Amino acid sequence: MLALFASTLSAQTFGKQGSFGQDIAAYDGPQPFDMLHYRLDVSLALLTDALQGKSTITMRLKSAIDSVVLNAVGLQFDTVRVDGVAKNISMNTASETFTILLGGTRNPGDTLHIEIAYQRISNYPRPGGRVGYNFFRDTLGLPSNLGYTFSEPSIARFWMPCYDEPWEKASAEMNITVPAGYVAASNGKLVGVTNNGNGTVTWGWKEDHQIATYLMCMTATVFTISSIPYVTATNDTIPLQYYAWNADSVACANYLPTVHQMVSAYAGFYGEYPFDKYGMTVVVPFQYLGMEHQSITTLNRYGSTSERVVSHELAHQWWGDLVTCGTWADIWLNESFATYSEALWKQHLGGLPGLKNYMKDSVEHFFFGSWQGAVYDPVGQGFNLFDDLVYGKGAWVLHTLRGVVGDPVFFGILHAYRQRYSGKSAITSEFKAVADSAVGMDMSWFFNEWIFGPGWPKYASSFTWAADTLSLIIYQQQLAAWPTYKMPITLRAHHGGGATDFVVWDSLRAQSFRFPLSVQPDSITIDPDGWILKQIVPPPSGVDERQTASSFQLFQNFPNPFNPATTIEYSLPEAGHVSLKVFDMLGKEVATLVHEHQQAGGHVIPFDGAGLSSGVYVYRITVGSTTFSRKMTLMK
């Protein structure tokens, strides 16, 4: 009922608001060229971390230039040529760039062919996990030596000279020379394996589809390859493959039919699988559970047949690879979509109950401090780029959007988004423009609240009934700094053995509604079908409510980390004596914030740590015989 109600509202009802923070024009980046093609000829010793390569880059100029700026870190250049002519370069370590001096002006429309012979500097400092090319010896207990690349975000520059930004794509080919007996997997189609007659073989791969540099990869070890065919709706056959060590190959081969089922399910939701193969390389050590390299995901050995990991990384082939986030601030367009795809896989297996159970049990993580931020631009808010903010919370926001607009419109949005940006990169305002068009109205109200705004709604309600009329108040109890949510909400009045649903348009911190109802209700449920990302909290103190919470709640402070001020929020189901104190990690009390009798309802307490040193502190609330504690971080 919620979706039907929302989809029939007029644009006038929603109102017109300006879009937040971005231009709707297609995002093309500031660079004065279009990348057309990368060719990489790479040799891996696989006895050490040595990597030698030749990068051939083809680009077309968009404006007149006399130099080209590209990315490279920790690489030694032997020669640089443009259109066959040797050129001088200058390196800028601080900006992770190098500049090729063209020796004259080149004009818009000109095509440049840049050839760079290079090698990786073995002992170059690569802090923060930005290694680029990872090499491990079998002395670690591995079945064989292992080399692989990892490039997200902005790490491809550590193993190949390139223009290393997510908004710029090109076609690519990779020729990887390794010792005989090794398999070298990469993006796209396998075009050949050449025996070089000197104890090495060259694996040739070609990716005709547009690809961002952070999605390019190579993985080399002694793999066993398992494969089954997947036939598309247009009768094309693509291989579904695992590249695994022999000890893992049987388990992986046995899981391929499930992968086939996942591909088929996502094709039903999003449109047909978009690439020439879907491969999965299985490795360890690997710092993540998986990485969605285009057409060839890298999986951690310990999650190689995990339903959640495999379904998530597979979904990235549509959301992240075929359509790529335009900037890292838009990373939710990759990760939120892939996380919600996990829920859709559960829906495929178990219908809507499977979907709702997954959303309730596996994604709802209000205790993650990052959830208090906005889904858009996590780093700009002080969060990690890959915080759960863009996974769990972002998935819930997509679920909420689906509940508002209904299935036909929601999946229509996704199909239109895919069609418009297939093989390209998109930013949030471009996704919003697609949603505007599909819904037939300006969706700024939704995006400003749910994507660009922090937090989530905390709903409470109170009601009375008399003279066949239900009088109800909905309260929004979230922090004042969080949005006041303008949302269509389904309300369910429970009475006797039955129930009656009403749909309201809620848009205030406290809003009254009246409905004809001939039976006195026992209770009211807000959003009974679970479409809205929300918390249900007790109503403000002093309200004559029929609904009360069974326990009190202590929420994560916000912001966290903080410097020097933060707020601590908690909710009391009934009046009582409250003690709220702060302790250091040695158990020493550093502040008493509350020591008094308080009424039921929500409470927000400020805390100023200006006189304290940086570190982790514990805030502890005691009400009666119950005590809750949480940690917070002061970072000066």
Helices and strands as residue ranges (DSSP letters): H 2-7, H 11-14, E 33-44, E 51-61, E 65-71, E 75-82, E 85-86, E 89-92, E 97-106, E 111-120, E 133-136, G 138-140, E 146-149, G 156-158, E 169-179, E 183-186, E 189-195, E 200-212, G 213-215, E 218-221, E 224-231, E 237-244, H 246-270, E 278-283, E 290-291, E 296-300, G 301-303, H 307-315, E 323-325, G 328-330, H 332-358, I 359-363, G 369-372, G 379-381, G 388-390, H 392-405, H 407-421, E 424-426, H 428-439, H 444-450, E 458-466, E 469-476, E 487-495, E 498-506, E 510-516, E 523-526, E 535-536, E 553-554, E 565-572, E 576-583, E 589-598, E 601-608, E 615-623, E 626-634
